């Protein structure tokens, strides 16, 4: 083969590869980044709404779990993305990351494009089955009589942690925090009696209550959860100004156009209006709740202010 012939073939091959690359880049693929592990609530939401969004937008669809560092790895990935087909689904606790970790490379509020809130839920205050309390008043009296009492959480900055600290401030009860490495060991120690109390998701707590393995004192929302109306809220039992909402929201990559935001938001609304999706999410104890981009941004700023003040009042130290 002559040098000219080899050169021509090489050039043709390079052109073919370049053409394939362009075609690949032009394929429409919706990427929903979940900064947590598979099986978590954001992951379940993403996988439930994704197929409907795919059909509505006429795009391919993939969920990418980029877990680690309390969600910061996945969030950092989206904050640096230039792909307008990249979305991020996160729990409300992401607004507290700057309070616990000082080495964040992105701005939780300003590095993403707000799209919509998607769901809310409820956590419940639970106690070991042998704790002599069935109401919030009984729990507060019991806790105040036992200085040095511990409560569990899956780690600093989780809903479980923040909600209990907020309740401590509301009731003036002396509880010490024991952070575990994950929910499972914390729940196991609660059920075993090593830890007397904690907050946990309502859909996790109800089956354990029904099996007689723990007692539920009250819910974290201002009103009773519509799926569990027998559980009184903590606020209605006297926890002044206590309202802790574990909501979830979807954001876009930075500098996403308003027109594209509305396309994604319309697809999300269609997904949440789908009967099968509604059924799947409500069975997880979720309450479907949406917002405009502006409302989501305002909610996020308000939550950030709330937890910033709570952390300061509790003298919780950042890592």
C-alpha positions as CSV (number, residue, x, y, z in Angstrom):
1,X,0.0,0.0,0.0
2,X,1.4,3.4,-1.0
3,X,1.9,6.2,1.5
4,X,-0.8,8.2,-0.3
5,X,-3.3,5.4,-0.1
6,X,-2.6,4.9,3.7
7,X,-3.0,8.6,4.2
8,X,-6.3,8.7,2.4
9,X,-7.7,5.7,4.4
10,X,-6.5,7.3,7.7
11,X,-8.2,10.5,6.8
12,X,-11.4,8.7,5.8
13,X,-11.4,6.8,9.1
14,X,-10.8,9.9,11.1
15,X,-13.7,11.6,9.2
16,X,-16.0,8.6,9.9
17,X,-15.1,8.7,13.6
18,X,-15.7,12.4,13.8
19,X,-19.0,11.9,12.1
20,X,-20.0,9.2,14.6
21,X,-19.0,11.6,17.4
22,X,-21.1,14.4,16.1
23,X,-24.1,12.0,15.6
24,X,-23.6,10.7,19.2
25,X,-23.5,14.2,20.6
26,X,-26.7,15.1,18.6
27,X,-28.7,12.2,20.1
28,X,-31.3,13.6,22.4
29,X,-30.7,12.0,25.8
30,X,-32.3,13.2,29.0
31,X,-30.0,12.6,32.0
32,X,-31.4,12.8,35.5
33,X,-28.6,12.8,38.0
34,X,-29.4,11.4,41.4
35,X,-26.6,12.3,43.8
36,X,-27.5,9.4,46.1
37,X,-27.5,5.7,45.9
38,X,-30.1,3.5,44.1
39,X,-33.2,2.9,46.2
40,X,-33.2,6.3,47.9
41,X,-36.3,8.5,47.5
42,X,-34.8,10.8,44.8
43,X,-33.8,7.7,42.9
44,X,-37.3,6.2,43.1
45,X,-38.9,9.5,42.0
46,X,-36.5,9.8,39.0
47,X,-37.2,6.3,37.8
48,X,-40.9,6.8,38.2
49,X,-41.2,10.0,36.2
50,X,-38.5,9.4,33.7
51,X,-40.4,7.2,31.2
52,X,-43.3,9.6,31.0
53,X,-40.9,12.5,30.5
54,X,-39.1,10.5,27.8
55,X,-42.3,10.1,25.9
56,X,-43.5,13.7,26.4
57,X,-40.1,15.1,25.3
58,X,-39.3,12.5,22.6
59,X,-35.9,12.0,24.1
60,X,-33.9,9.0,25.4
61,X,-33.7,8.8,29.2
62,X,-31.2,7.6,31.7
63,X,-30.9,7.9,35.5
64,X,-27.3,8.3,36.7
65,X,-26.5,7.7,40.3
66,X,-23.5,9.8,41.3
67,X,-23.4,9.2,45.0
68,X,-20.9,10.1,47.6
69,X,-19.9,13.0,49.9
70,X,-23.5,13.5,51.1
71,X,-24.6,14.2,47.6
72,X,-21.9,16.7,46.7
73,X,-20.2,14.6,44.0
74,X,-23.4,14.4,41.9
75,X,-24.3,18.0,42.6
76,X,-20.8,19.2,41.6
77,X,-21.1,17.2,38.4
78,X,-24.3,19.0,37.4
79,X,-23.0,22.4,38.5
80,X,-20.1,22.0,36.0
81,X,-22.2,20.6,33.2
82,X,-22.8,22.4,30.0
83,X,-25.4,19.9,28.8
84,X,-28.8,21.4,28.7
85,X,-30.4,17.9,28.9
86,X,-28.9,17.3,32.4
87,X,-31.3,17.5,35.4
88,X,-30.7,17.0,39.1
89,X,-33.1,15.7,41.7
90,X,-32.3,16.4,45.3
91,X,-33.8,16.3,48.8
92,X,-34.4,19.5,50.8
93,X,-31.4,18.8,53.0
94,X,-29.0,19.8,50.2
95,X,-29.6,23.4,51.3
96,X,-27.8,22.6,54.6
97,X,-24.6,21.3,53.0
98,X,-22.7,24.6,53.4
99,X,-23.5,24.5,57.1
100,X,-21.7,21.2,57.6
101,X,-19.0,21.1,54.9
102,X,-16.9,24.2,54.1
103,X,-15.1,22.8,51.1
104,X,-18.0,22.9,48.6
105,X,-17.0,23.9,45.1
106,X,-20.4,25.0,44.1
107,X,-23.2,27.3,45.4
108,X,-26.2,25.2,46.4
109,X,-28.7,28.0,45.6
110,X,-27.1,29.7,42.6
111,X,-25.2,27.0,40.7
112,X,-28.3,25.3,39.2
113,X,-31.4,26.3,37.3
114,X,-34.6,25.9,39.3
115,X,-37.4,23.9,37.6
116,X,-40.0,22.6,40.1
117,X,-40.6,20.9,43.4
118,X,-42.0,17.4,42.8
119,X,-42.9,15.8,46.1
120,X,-43.2,16.2,49.8
121,X,-43.3,13.6,52.5
122,X,-43.3,13.4,56.3
123,X,-41.0,12.2,59.0
124,X,-42.3,11.0,62.4
125,X,-40.9,11.1,65.9
126,X,-40.7,7.5,67.1
127,X,-39.7,5.9,70.4
128,X,-38.7,2.4,71.5
129,X,-41.8,0.4,72.4
130,X,-40.9,0.4,76.1
131,X,-40.6,4.1,76.4
132,X,-43.5,5.4,78.6
133,X,-44.8,8.0,76.2
134,X,-47.6,8.0,73.6
135,X,-48.0,11.7,73.1
136,X,-45.7,14.6,72.6
137,X,-46.4,16.0,76.1
138,X,-45.6,12.6,77.6
139,X,-42.4,12.4,75.5
140,X,-41.2,15.9,76.6
141,X,-41.9,15.1,80.3
142,X,-40.1,11.8,80.1
143,X,-37.1,13.3,78.1
144,X,-36.7,16.2,80.5
145,X,-36.5,13.8,83.5
146,X,-33.6,11.9,81.9
147,X,-30.6,14.2,81.2
148,X,-28.0,12.7,78.9
149,X,-30.6,10.9,76.8
150,X,-29.5,10.0,73.2
151,X,-31.2,10.0,69.9
152,X,-30.1,8.4,66.6
153,X,-29.7,9.7,63.0
154,X,-28.0,8.3,59.9
155,X,-25.5,11.2,60.0
156,X,-25.0,15.0,60.4
157,X,-27.2,17.1,58.2
158,X,-29.8,14.5,57.5
159,X,-33.5,15.1,57.9
160,X,-33.4,12.8,61.0
161,X,-30.7,15.0,62.6
162,X,-32.1,18.4,61.7
163,X,-35.7,17.7,62.6
164,X,-34.8,16.5,66.1
165,X,-32.6,19.5,66.7
166,X,-35.5,21.7,65.7
167,X,-37.8,19.8,68.0
168,X,-35.3,20.2,70.9
169,X,-35.4,23.9,70.4
170,X,-39.2,24.0,70.3
171,X,-39.6,21.9,73.5
172,X,-36.5,22.7,75.4
173,X,-35.6,19.0,75.8
174,X,-32.0,17.8,76.5
175,X,-31.1,15.1,73.9
176,X,-27.6,14.2,72.7
177,X,-27.0,13.3,69.0
178,X,-25.5,9.9,68.0
179,X,-24.8,9.9,64.2
180,X,-24.7,6.5,62.6
181,X,-23.3,5.5,59.2
182,X,-26.6,5.0,57.5
183,X,-30.3,4.5,58.4
184,X,-30.2,0.7,58.9
185,X,-27.9,0.5,61.9
186,X,-29.7,3.5,63.6
187,X,-33.1,1.8,63.2
188,X,-31.7,-1.5,64.3
189,X,-30.4,0.1,67.5
190,X,-33.7,1.8,68.1
191,X,-35.6,-1.4,67.8
192,X,-33.1,-3.2,70.0
193,X,-33.4,-0.6,72.8
194,X,-29.9,0.8,72.6
195,X,-31.3,4.2,71.4
196,X,-34.7,5.3,72.7
197,X,-35.8,7.8,70.0
198,X,-35.2,9.2,66.5
199,X,-37.0,10.6,63.5
200,X,-37.7,8.4,60.5
201,X,-39.7,8.5,57.3
202,X,-43.4,7.9,57.9
203,X,-43.6,5.0,55.4
204,X,-40.8,3.2,57.2
205,X,-42.2,3.8,60.7
206,X,-45.8,2.8,60.1
207,X,-45.2,-0.9,59.4
208,X,-42.9,-1.1,62.4
209,X,-45.6,0.5,64.6
210,X,-48.2,-1.9,63.2
211,X,-45.9,-4.8,64.1
212,X,-45.6,-3.5,67.7
213,X,-41.9,-2.8,67.4
214,X,-42.0,1.0,68.1
215,X,-44.4,3.8,68.9
216,X,-45.1,6.9,66.8
217,X,-45.4,10.2,68.7
218,X,-46.3,12.5,65.8
219,X,-45.6,13.8,62.3
220,X,-43.2,16.5,61.1
221,X,-45.6,18.4,58.8
222,X,-47.8,21.2,60.0
223,X,-50.9,19.2,59.0
224,X,-51.5,15.5,59.2
225,X,-50.2,13.4,56.3
226,X,-53.1,12.7,54.0
227,X,-52.1,9.1,53.7
228,X,-51.8,8.5,57.4
229,X,-54.6,10.7,59.0
230,X,-54.5,8.8,62.3
231,X,-51.0,10.2,63.1
232,X,-51.3,13.7,64.8
233,X,-48.7,16.3,63.8
234,X,-46.2,17.5,66.4
235,X,-47.3,21.0,65.9
236,X,-50.9,20.2,66.8
237,X,-49.6,18.6,69.9
238,X,-47.9,21.7,71.1
239,X,-44.6,22.0,69.3
240,X,-44.6,25.7,68.6
241,X,-43.7,26.7,65.1
242,X,-42.5,23.2,64.3
243,X,-42.9,22.4,60.7
244,X,-40.3,20.1,59.0
245,X,-41.0,19.2,55.4
246,X,-38.8,16.7,53.7
247,X,-39.5,17.9,50.1
248,X,-37.8,17.0,46.9
249,X,-37.1,19.1,43.8
250,X,-35.7,19.1,40.3
251,X,-33.1,21.5,39.0
252,X,-31.3,21.9,35.7
253,X,-27.7,22.5,34.7
254,X,-26.5,26.1,35.0
255,X,-27.8,28.8,32.7
256,X,-30.7,26.8,31.2
257,X,-33.0,28.8,29.0
258,X,-36.5,29.7,30.3
259,X,-38.1,28.0,27.3
260,X,-36.2,24.8,28.0
261,X,-37.1,25.0,31.7
262,X,-40.8,25.2,30.8
263,X,-40.5,22.2,28.5
264,X,-39.0,20.1,31.3
265,X,-41.5,21.4,33.8
266,X,-44.4,20.5,31.5
267,X,-43.0,17.0,31.1
268,X,-42.6,16.6,34.9
269,X,-46.2,17.8,35.4
270,X,-47.4,15.2,32.9
271,X,-45.5,12.5,34.7
272,X,-46.9,13.4,38.1
273,X,-50.4,13.4,36.5
274,X,-49.9,9.9,35.2
275,X,-52.1,7.4,37.2
276,X,-49.3,4.7,37.4
277,X,-46.7,7.3,38.5
278,X,-49.1,8.7,41.1
279,X,-49.8,5.3,42.5
280,X,-46.1,4.4,42.7
281,X,-45.1,7.6,44.5
282,X,-48.0,7.7,46.9
283,X,-47.3,4.1,48.0
284,X,-43.9,5.5,49.1
285,X,-45.6,7.9,51.4
286,X,-45.0,10.8,49.1
287,X,-47.3,13.8,48.6
288,X,-47.2,15.2,45.0
289,X,-46.4,18.9,45.2
290,X,-45.2,21.1,42.4
291,X,-44.1,24.7,42.0
292,X,-42.9,27.3,39.6
293,X,-39.2,27.9,39.2
294,X,-39.5,31.1,41.2
295,X,-41.4,29.4,44.0
296,X,-38.8,26.7,44.2
297,X,-36.0,29.2,44.4
298,X,-37.9,31.2,47.1
299,X,-38.6,28.0,49.1
300,X,-35.0,27.0,48.9
301,X,-33.8,30.3,50.2
302,X,-36.3,30.2,53.0
303,X,-35.2,26.7,54.0
304,X,-31.6,27.8,53.9
305,X,-32.4,30.7,56.3
306,X,-34.4,28.4,58.6
307,X,-31.7,25.7,59.0
308,X,-28.9,28.3,59.1
309,X,-30.5,29.9,62.2
310,X,-31.2,26.5,63.7
311,X,-27.7,25.3,63.3
312,X,-26.4,28.5,64.9
313,X,-28.7,28.2,67.8
314,X,-27.7,24.5,68.3
315,X,-24.0,25.3,68.0
316,X,-23.5,22.5,65.5
317,X,-20.0,22.5,64.1
318,X,-19.2,22.1,60.4
319,X,-16.7,19.3,59.4
